Amino acid sequence: MEAAGCEAAFVGTGITGGNYTALPDTGVLSATECLQFAGYIARAVSFPLILDGDTGHGGPPAVRRLVHECIRAGLAGIRIDDQPVEGKRSTQTAGIEVVSRDAAVERYQAAVRARDELDPDFVIMAQCYARDAANSSLEDCIKRLQTYRKEAGVDWVQLESPHSVEEIKQARAAVEGPLSFMKGKLPRFLGLDEHLALGVNIAWYPGFTHQVMWAALHDFMQDFQKRGILAWEDFQASRKDRPYPRPDVGPDGEGGVKQRELEERYLSQVALAKYKK
């Protein structure tokens, strides 16, 4: 993604967390687990990464610790939801509820204060689930987006489930500053030009890369089951003039080049004789 020119990426607990742990996005992944795999990714790339902080994994003290740990792990921001810690659900599933507006503001204020203690450039994003929540409405959702920005002081708010372009327009008119939206109940993802026409300059496209990789691997394995090694040889031939980036560690990283450099610095000449063979 970085090599292709993407400006930032999102490390979600639903797909990314599921890939690492095989656990569902129902609040069962711990903050420690999420920070671990997000930290792996942050060390591998140089563009900004935003972590899915779910509900903050607890009250204000837990939120504060989570933000501090994200900053120490090299992440650029965190997305925190307004669902309850107990009963947290994956996006676009049945039974979603939201905490009270006051409780959500408290959660986001804790995140903002924790951010200011270590790194004012770290981004706090509030994801609002109120549109489809069983205990809320569109009207409450828009009010919450305003409140999270003005009272809680988050940097960026996201409408989780617009039902129409008109609802996005309503949110955009009501909210000052950075606003984004997920696909929600829209019939299709909107293009970049459509985002800009709505006054939205952040495009949220979760899961595209995973879907493409899953499909490509599935297709190859089906072919491999049928044709064996010929499937691999044909794949290699098909990519001969279509190179693709490999996630190898570069000369500046902790790879083979660095390993040899360290050995030449610290090992004896006898030990280094292996490089002469």
C-alpha positions as CSV (number, residue, x, y, z in Angstrom):
1,M,0.0,0.0,0.0
2,E,2.8,2.4,0.9
3,A,4.7,1.6,-2.3
4,A,1.5,2.2,-4.3
5,G,1.2,5.7,-2.9
6,C,-1.4,5.4,-0.2
7,E,-1.1,8.2,2.4
8,A,-2.2,6.3,5.5
9,A,-3.5,2.9,6.6
10,F,-5.9,1.6,9.2
11,V,-5.2,-1.4,11.4
12,G,-8.6,-2.8,12.2
13,T,-9.5,-5.4,14.8
14,G,-12.1,-6.9,12.5
15,I,-9.9,-7.8,9.5
16,T,-6.3,-7.2,10.5
17,G,-6.9,-8.5,14.0
18,G,-8.9,-11.5,12.7
19,N,-6.0,-12.3,10.3
20,Y,-3.5,-12.4,13.2
21,T,-5.6,-14.1,15.8
22,A,-8.6,-15.8,14.0
23,L,-10.8,-14.1,16.6
24,P,-14.0,-12.2,15.7
25,D,-14.5,-8.4,16.1
26,T,-16.7,-8.7,19.2
27,G,-14.5,-7.0,21.7
28,V,-12.6,-10.2,22.6
29,L,-9.2,-9.0,21.3
30,S,-7.2,-7.3,24.1
31,A,-5.6,-4.0,23.9
32,T,-2.2,-5.7,24.3
33,E,-2.8,-8.0,21.3
34,C,-3.9,-5.1,19.1
35,L,-0.9,-3.0,20.1
36,Q,1.4,-5.9,19.4
37,F,0.4,-6.5,15.7
38,A,-0.1,-2.8,15.1
39,G,3.4,-2.2,16.4
40,Y,4.8,-4.9,14.0
41,I,3.2,-3.1,11.1
42,A,4.3,0.4,12.3
43,R,8.0,-0.8,12.3
44,A,7.7,-2.1,8.8
45,V,6.4,1.1,7.1
46,S,7.0,4.8,7.2
47,F,3.5,6.1,6.4
48,P,1.0,6.9,9.2
49,L,-1.0,4.0,10.8
50,I,-4.2,4.4,12.7
51,L,-5.2,1.7,15.2
52,D,-8.7,0.5,15.8
53,G,-9.0,1.2,19.5
54,D,-12.5,-0.3,19.7
55,T,-14.2,1.1,22.8
56,G,-11.0,2.0,24.4
57,H,-10.9,-1.3,26.2
58,G,-12.2,0.1,29.5
59,G,-12.8,3.4,31.4
60,P,-10.8,6.6,31.2
61,P,-7.7,5.0,32.9
62,A,-7.7,2.2,30.3
63,V,-8.2,4.7,27.4
64,R,-5.4,6.8,28.7
65,R,-3.0,3.9,28.9
66,L,-4.1,2.7,25.4
67,V,-3.3,6.1,23.8
68,H,0.1,6.3,25.6
69,E,1.0,2.8,24.4
70,C,-0.1,3.6,20.8
71,I,2.2,6.6,20.8
72,R,5.1,4.6,22.2
73,A,4.5,1.9,19.5
74,G,5.0,4.4,16.7
75,L,1.4,4.7,15.6
76,A,0.0,8.0,14.2
77,G,-3.5,7.8,15.6
78,I,-6.3,5.8,17.1
79,R,-10.0,5.4,16.3
80,I,-12.3,4.9,19.3
81,D,-15.9,3.9,19.1
82,D,-18.9,5.0,21.2
83,Q,-20.3,1.5,21.7
84,P,-20.4,0.0,25.2
85,V,-17.4,-2.1,26.3
86,E,-19.7,-4.9,27.1
87,G,-21.6,-6.0,24.0
88,K,-19.3,-4.3,21.5
89,R,-20.2,-5.5,18.0
90,S,-18.6,-5.5,14.6
91,T,-19.6,-2.8,12.1
92,Q,-22.9,-3.4,10.3
93,T,-24.1,-6.2,12.6
94,A,-27.4,-6.4,14.5
95,G,-27.8,-5.3,18.1
96,I,-25.5,-2.3,18.1
97,E,-26.0,0.2,20.9
98,V,-24.1,3.3,22.0
99,V,-23.2,4.6,25.4
100,S,-24.7,7.8,26.7
101,R,-23.5,11.0,25.1
102,D,-21.8,12.1,28.4
103,A,-20.1,8.7,28.8
104,A,-18.8,9.0,25.2
105,V,-17.5,12.5,25.7
106,E,-15.7,11.3,28.9
107,R,-14.1,8.5,26.9
108,Y,-12.9,10.9,24.2
109,Q,-11.7,13.6,26.6
110,A,-9.6,11.0,28.4
111,A,-8.0,10.1,25.0
112,V,-7.3,13.7,24.1
113,R,-5.7,14.5,27.5
114,A,-3.6,11.4,27.2
115,R,-2.5,12.4,23.7
116,D,-1.5,15.9,24.9
117,E,0.7,14.5,27.6
118,L,3.0,12.7,25.1
119,D,2.5,13.8,21.5
120,P,0.1,16.6,20.4
121,D,0.4,15.4,16.8
122,F,-1.1,12.0,17.6
123,V,-4.6,11.9,16.0
124,I,-7.8,11.0,18.0
125,M,-10.7,9.9,15.8
126,A,-14.2,9.3,17.2
127,Q,-16.3,6.8,15.3
128,C,-20.0,7.3,15.9
129,Y,-22.3,4.2,15.7
130,A,-25.5,6.1,16.7
131,R,-27.1,6.0,13.2
132,D,-28.0,2.3,13.4
133,A,-27.9,1.9,17.1
134,A,-31.0,0.3,18.7
135,N,-31.0,3.1,21.3
136,S,-30.3,6.1,19.0
137,S,-31.2,7.9,15.8
138,L,-29.9,10.0,12.9
139,E,-30.7,13.1,14.8
140,D,-28.7,11.9,17.8
141,C,-25.9,10.7,15.6
142,I,-25.4,14.2,14.1
143,K,-25.6,15.8,17.5
144,R,-23.0,13.4,18.8
145,L,-20.6,14.1,15.9
146,Q,-20.8,17.8,16.7
147,T,-20.3,17.1,20.4
148,Y,-17.4,14.8,20.0
149,R,-15.6,17.6,18.0
150,K,-16.6,20.6,20.1
151,E,-16.8,19.3,23.7
152,A,-14.5,16.3,23.6
153,G,-12.0,17.9,21.3
154,V,-11.2,15.0,19.1
155,D,-9.4,15.7,15.8
156,W,-11.7,13.9,13.5
157,V,-15.1,12.3,13.5
158,Q,-16.5,9.5,11.4
159,L,-20.1,8.6,10.6
160,E,-20.2,4.8,10.7
161,S,-23.5,4.1,8.8
162,P,-24.9,6.7,6.4
163,H,-28.1,5.5,4.7
164,S,-27.8,8.0,1.8
165,V,-25.7,10.8,0.3
166,E,-28.2,13.2,1.8
167,E,-27.3,12.0,5.3
168,I,-23.6,12.6,4.6
169,K,-24.5,16.1,3.5
170,Q,-26.4,16.7,6.7
171,A,-23.4,15.5,8.7
172,R,-21.0,17.6,6.7
173,A,-23.1,20.7,7.2
174,A,-23.3,20.2,10.9
175,V,-19.6,19.3,11.7
176,E,-16.6,21.6,11.5
177,G,-13.3,20.1,10.6
178,P,-12.2,16.6,9.5
179,L,-15.2,14.3,8.8
180,S,-15.3,10.9,7.1
181,F,-17.8,8.2,6.6
182,M,-17.9,4.4,6.1
183,K,-20.0,2.7,3.4
184,G,-22.7,2.0,5.9
185,K,-26.0,1.4,4.1
186,L,-24.9,3.1,0.9
187,P,-25.4,0.8,-2.1
188,R,-21.7,1.3,-3.1
189,F,-18.5,2.9,-2.0
190,L,-18.2,6.5,-3.2
191,G,-15.2,7.6,-5.4
192,L,-12.7,10.2,-4.5
193,D,-14.3,12.8,-6.7
194,E,-17.7,12.1,-5.0
195,H,-16.1,12.6,-1.6
196,L,-14.7,16.0,-2.6
197,A,-18.0,17.1,-4.1
198,L,-19.5,16.4,-0.6
199,G,-16.7,18.5,1.1
200,V,-15.1,15.4,2.5
201,N,-11.4,15.0,1.9
202,I,-10.8,11.7,3.8
203,A,-11.7,8.5,2.0
204,W,-12.2,5.4,4.2
205,Y,-11.8,2.2,2.2
206,P,-11.4,-0.6,4.8
207,G,-10.7,-4.2,3.7
208,F,-10.0,-3.7,0.0
209,T,-6.4,-5.0,0.3
210,H,-7.5,-8.0,2.3
211,Q,-10.3,-9.0,-0.1
212,V,-8.0,-8.9,-3.0
213,M,-5.3,-11.0,-1.3
214,W,-7.8,-13.5,-0.1
215,A,-9.3,-13.9,-3.6
216,A,-5.9,-14.1,-5.3
217,L,-4.7,-16.8,-2.9
218,H,-7.9,-18.7,-3.2
219,D,-7.7,-18.7,-7.0
220,F,-4.1,-19.8,-7.0
221,M,-4.6,-22.6,-4.5
222,Q,-7.6,-23.9,-6.5
223,D,-5.4,-24.0,-9.6
224,F,-2.5,-25.6,-7.7
225,Q,-4.8,-28.4,-6.5
226,K,-5.7,-29.1,-10.1
227,R,-2.4,-28.6,-11.9
228,G,0.3,-28.8,-9.3
229,I,3.6,-27.1,-9.9
230,L,2.5,-26.0,-13.4
231,A,0.2,-23.5,-11.6
232,W,3.3,-21.9,-10.0
233,E,5.3,-21.9,-13.1
234,D,2.5,-20.2,-15.0
235,F,2.1,-17.7,-12.3
236,Q,5.8,-16.8,-12.5
237,A,5.6,-16.5,-16.3
238,S,2.5,-14.2,-16.0
239,R,4.4,-11.8,-13.7
240,K,7.6,-11.8,-15.8
241,D,7.0,-8.3,-17.1
242,R,4.7,-7.2,-14.2
243,P,7.0,-7.0,-11.1
244,Y,5.4,-6.5,-7.7
245,P,7.0,-5.3,-4.5
246,R,8.2,-7.9,-2.1
247,P,8.1,-7.2,1.7
248,D,11.9,-7.7,2.1
249,V,13.9,-5.9,4.7
250,G,15.9,-3.2,3.0
251,P,19.6,-2.3,3.6
252,D,18.6,0.2,6.3
253,G,16.6,-2.4,8.2
254,E,17.4,-5.3,10.5
255,G,17.9,-7.8,7.7
256,G,20.8,-9.7,6.1
257,V,22.8,-6.7,5.2
258,K,22.7,-5.4,8.8
259,Q,23.4,-8.9,10.1
260,R,26.6,-9.2,8.1
261,E,27.6,-5.6,9.1
262,L,27.3,-6.5,12.7
263,E,29.2,-9.8,12.4
264,E,32.1,-8.1,10.6
265,R,32.2,-5.6,13.4
266,Y,32.1,-8.0,16.3
267,L,33.2,-11.5,15.2
268,S,36.7,-12.8,14.9
269,Q,38.5,-13.3,11.6
270,V,38.2,-17.0,12.1
271,A,34.4,-16.8,12.4
272,L,34.2,-14.5,9.4
273,A,36.0,-17.0,7.2
274,K,32.5,-18.3,6.2
275,Y,32.1,-15.3,3.9
276,K,35.1,-16.4,1.8
277,K,33.5,-19.7,0.8
